[in-house]
Amino acid sequence: MSDINSLSPNELSIAATAIAIAIAEGRTADEVNVLGNFIIAVGSILTTIAAQEASLENINKASKENKKGK
């Protein structure tokens, strides 16, 4: 994933647009709708996982800092 992380915001947007167009080409509106909703669901789950990981890291960090302060 380091390649995606090195893209500028504009480059990443262009890449996403190109991928979306390539996926949609030759598909019906219903097929594109199903695929789009599936991709949205995957993205939502990924952001939920990332948010929970960040939350747990913050809790662990705060717990370690509290133990040092005592």
C-alpha angles and dihedrals in degrees: 000000000000090000092060091045091056095056121102117240090256093049091049091050091050091049091050090049092050092049092049092050092048092049093047095048112109094005128113121248089253092053092048090048092052093046092047092051091047091052091048090052092051090048092050092051091048092052090047090053092047093048092051092047090051091047093051091047090052092048091050092047092049091047092052091048091050091051091051091051094055 
